[in-house]
Amino acid sequence: MKEIFASEFKKEVLRSENVILDFYSTECPPCEALASKFEDLSRLYGNEIKFIKIFRQQNRDLADKLAVKSSPTLLYYKNGKEVAGRLTGGIKRSDIIRNLDRMLPVEKVAEIKSRIKPSVSEYDVIILGAGPGGLTAGLYLCQAKVKTVLIDISLPGGHVSTTHEVSNYPGFIEPQAGYMLSHSMSEQTKLCGSVYKVAVDITKVDLDKREVIIDEYETVRAKKIVIATGTTPNLTGAPGEKELKGKGISYCATCDGKYMDGKEVIVIGGGNSAVEESEFLTRFASKLTIIHQFDKFTANKQAQERALNNPKIAVIFDTEPREFIKDGDKIITVIENVKTKERQKLISDGVFIFIGMKPNIELFRNDLELDKWGYIKTDEDMRTSLSGIYAVGDVISKKYRQITTAVADGTIAAMAIAKELN
Ligand SMILES: Cc1cc2nc3c(=O)[nH]c(=O)nc-3n(C[C@H](O)[C@H](O)[C@H](O)COP(=O)(O)OP(=O)(O)OC[C@H]3O[C@@H](n4cnc5c(N)ncnc54)[C@H](O)[C@@H]3O)c2cc1C
């Protein structure tokens, strides 16, 4: 592995056969997360492919010339030509490898793969998921001198890192940008000394053995596991939804309702959350239209009646969204009547989607006792039905899912674990 300056780019990159080039920056958590993977892979592929790093802040002109807009950015070169797709953000080992393998003959790739040595590491506690729940558990465990590793399929921060602003987390007078709040939480836990393995692929979780295999070759074992994997909102799947998430489309009324003061809002859904959250949103919105796929709500009777009698709420039944389009400050929602197939466009200032959340439990759904919605059941110390396995945050069976409640669960689990390990 080699570090170069822009002046060496021609010689080291363009005149070499196979190169992977990492534009990195300092004070860049995804760059830190990438650094150890890059170094590790350079040992594996280093004889066939040149691993080169370049400090973006000091080589801005070259970065601009190559249209490198964020750190880290990985570029692949073969005989002076850029090949494969660029990788940015929370880069996974498997994504880097996929591109590296494309640059080499099949038999060479097989030979390199045969040299991968499985590794095993031991900790007191594995925390799966580095959102507010996992990070808080990590902080308390670390401060109690418990050897802890946090493992996340993405970068640390969980939902908070993609939340526009957080105004209900105590301790801050002004609303905090979600990414800053999650960054502070993550740095606090990291500075204490917790180990992070982030932007990894989880190959297998064996709760009985208390063992997690990541990136296919690395086994991490511990005396206890804390599951803090959170939830994923169900998506409508309509075009435009993913692109407009956080830019006009929201999945949280408590978080984003306040930005809808005097504005027109569309809510998608018809269950309890959709109807109750709609009622909450009318505190802010001047007009709210609920779009529901069936001919009546599935929410409880009282909530339905309140919504139907609310003068600010209009309801369009038998209708599904087909597309979301950004139009300046507005969102155009294309809806279709599921019976007549007739389409129309609704213009609003914001769209809220409440068609359910799903707990992230795919890797261990058969091992743990769950409630009827698939959330993990815990006792008051956050213990699950399996000995040595705890769960915290949004993934557990509970009534209210907020940052403060996830943080509280993390605290409780960590204190209970620290006591048990003592
Ligand atoms: C858009 C939005 C805005 C919100 N705004 C607010 C707000 O303003 N105020 C508030 O109090 N609450 C808000 N919430 C709710 C709040 O974000 C959650 O309650 C909180 O983040 C839950 O924390 P958590 O740690 O349980 O889970 P999450 O924040 O969901 O974090 C879970 C972590 O686990 C990781 N993970 C998932 N699967 C795996 C796996 N198999 N292995 C390893 N890691 C995994 C994820 O990558 C993620 O980093 C908002 C929620 C959303 C969706």
The ligand as an SDF file (V2000), in Angstrom:
LIG
                    3D

 53 58  0  0  0  0  0  0  0  0999 V2000
  -37.2760    9.3070    9.6630 C   0  0  0  0  0  0  0  0  0  0  0  0
  -37.2470    9.1370   11.1600 C   0  0  0  0  0  0  0  0  0  0  0  0
  -37.1140   10.2450   11.9580 C   0  0  0  0  0  0  0  0  0  0  0  0
  -37.0920   10.1120   13.3430 C   0  0  0  0  0  0  0  0  0  0  0  0
  -36.9810   11.2410   14.1310 N   0  0  0  0  0  0  0  0  0  0  0  0
  -36.9790   11.1300   15.4780 C   0  0  0  0  0  0  0  0  0  0  0  0
  -36.8940   12.2830   16.3240 C   0  0  0  0  0  0  0  0  0  0  0  0
  -36.8690   13.4240   15.8510 O   0  0  0  0  0  0  0  0  0  0  0  0
  -36.8650   12.0720   17.6730 N   0  0  0  0  0  0  0  0  0  0  0  0
  -36.9270   10.8290   18.2400 C   0  0  0  0  0  0  0  0  0  0  0  0
  -36.8460   10.7110   19.4640 O   0  0  0  0  0  0  0  0  0  0  0  0
  -37.0400    9.7360   17.4620 N   0  0  0  0  0  0  0  0  0  0  0  0
  -37.0710    9.8460   16.1090 C   0  0  0  0  0  0  0  0  0  0  0  0
  -37.1980    8.7370   15.3210 N   0  0  0  0  0  0  0  0  0  0  0  0
  -37.2140    7.4240   15.9670 C   0  0  0  0  0  0  0  0  0  0  0  0
  -35.7660    7.0640   16.3720 C   0  0  0  0  0  0  0  0  0  0  0  0
  -34.8990    7.3380   15.3000 O   0  0  0  0  0  0  0  0  0  0  0  0
  -35.6610    5.6250   16.7880 C   0  0  0  0  0  0  0  0  0  0  0  0
  -36.5700    5.3850   17.8260 O   0  0  0  0  0  0  0  0  0  0  0  0
  -34.2470    5.2810   17.2470 C   0  0  0  0  0  0  0  0  0  0  0  0
  -33.2970    5.5750   16.2520 O   0  0  0  0  0  0  0  0  0  0  0  0
  -34.1490    3.8220   17.6240 C   0  0  0  0  0  0  0  0  0  0  0  0
  -32.8330    3.5150   17.9150 O   0  0  0  0  0  0  0  0  0  0  0  0
  -32.3010    2.0150   17.7680 P   0  0  0  0  0  0  0  0  0  0  0  0
  -30.8770    2.0560   18.1910 O   0  0  0  0  0  0  0  0  0  0  0  0
  -33.2110    1.0770   18.4410 O   0  0  0  0  0  0  0  0  0  0  0  0
  -32.4320    1.6520   16.2160 O   0  0  0  0  0  0  0  0  0  0  0  0
  -31.9240    2.3550   14.8870 P   0  0  0  0  0  0  0  0  0  0  0  0
  -31.7500    3.8050   15.0310 O   0  0  0  0  0  0  0  0  0  0  0  0
  -32.8630    1.8580   13.8540 O   0  0  0  0  0  0  0  0  0  0  0  0
  -30.4830    1.6950   14.6560 O   0  0  0  0  0  0  0  0  0  0  0  0
  -30.3590    0.3380   14.3460 C   0  0  0  0  0  0  0  0  0  0  0  0
  -28.9790    0.0750   13.7790 C   0  0  0  0  0  0  0  0  0  0  0  0
  -28.8460   -1.3330   13.5600 O   0  0  0  0  0  0  0  0  0  0  0  0
  -28.2380   -1.5670   12.2950 C   0  0  0  0  0  0  0  0  0  0  0  0
  -28.6590   -2.8720   11.8280 N   0  0  0  0  0  0  0  0  0  0  0  0
  -29.7980   -3.2570   11.2220 C   0  0  0  0  0  0  0  0  0  0  0  0
  -29.7960   -4.5780   10.9750 N   0  0  0  0  0  0  0  0  0  0  0  0
  -28.6100   -5.0540   11.4360 C   0  0  0  0  0  0  0  0  0  0  0  0
  -28.0190   -6.3400   11.4860 C   0  0  0  0  0  0  0  0  0  0  0  0
  -28.6290   -7.4190   11.0060 N   0  0  0  0  0  0  0  0  0  0  0  0
  -26.8010   -6.4590   12.0400 N   0  0  0  0  0  0  0  0  0  0  0  0
  -26.1530   -5.3850   12.5250 C   0  0  0  0  0  0  0  0  0  0  0  0
  -26.6590   -4.1280   12.5030 N   0  0  0  0  0  0  0  0  0  0  0  0
  -27.8860   -3.9770   11.9780 C   0  0  0  0  0  0  0  0  0  0  0  0
  -28.7130   -0.4020   11.4330 C   0  0  0  0  0  0  0  0  0  0  0  0
  -27.7940   -0.1880   10.3630 O   0  0  0  0  0  0  0  0  0  0  0  0
  -28.7300    0.7410   12.4370 C   0  0  0  0  0  0  0  0  0  0  0  0
  -27.4970    1.4340   12.4660 O   0  0  0  0  0  0  0  0  0  0  0  0
  -37.2140    8.8360   13.9370 C   0  0  0  0  0  0  0  0  0  0  0  0
  -37.3450    7.7000   13.1240 C   0  0  0  0  0  0  0  0  0  0  0  0
  -37.3640    7.8370   11.7500 C   0  0  0  0  0  0  0  0  0  0  0  0
  -37.5050    6.6140   10.8890 C   0  0  0  0  0  0  0  0  0  0  0  0
  1  2  1  0
  2  3  1  0
  2 52  2  0
  3  4  2  0
  4  5  1  0
  4 50  1  0
  5  6  2  0
  6  7  1  0
  6 13  1  0
  7  8  2  0
  7  9  1  0
  9 10  1  0
 10 11  2  0
 10 12  1  0
 12 13  2  0
 13 14  1  0
 14 15  1  0
 14 50  1  0
 15 16  1  0
 16 17  1  0
 16 18  1  0
 18 19  1  0
 18 20  1  0
 20 21  1  0
 20 22  1  0
 22 23  1  0
 23 24  1  0
 24 25  2  0
 24 26  1  0
 24 27  1  0
 27 28  1  0
 28 29  2  0
 28 30  1  0
 28 31  1  0
 31 32  1  0
 32 33  1  0
 33 34  1  0
 33 48  1  0
 34 35  1  0
 35 36  1  0
 35 46  1  0
 36 37  1  0
 36 45  1  0
 37 38  2  0
 38 39  1  0
 39 40  1  0
 39 45  2  0
 40 41  1  0
 40 42  2  0
 42 43  1  0
 43 44  2  0
 44 45  1  0
 46 47  1  0
 46 48  1  0
 48 49  1  0
 50 51  2  0
 51 52  1  0
 52 53  1  0
M  END
$$$$
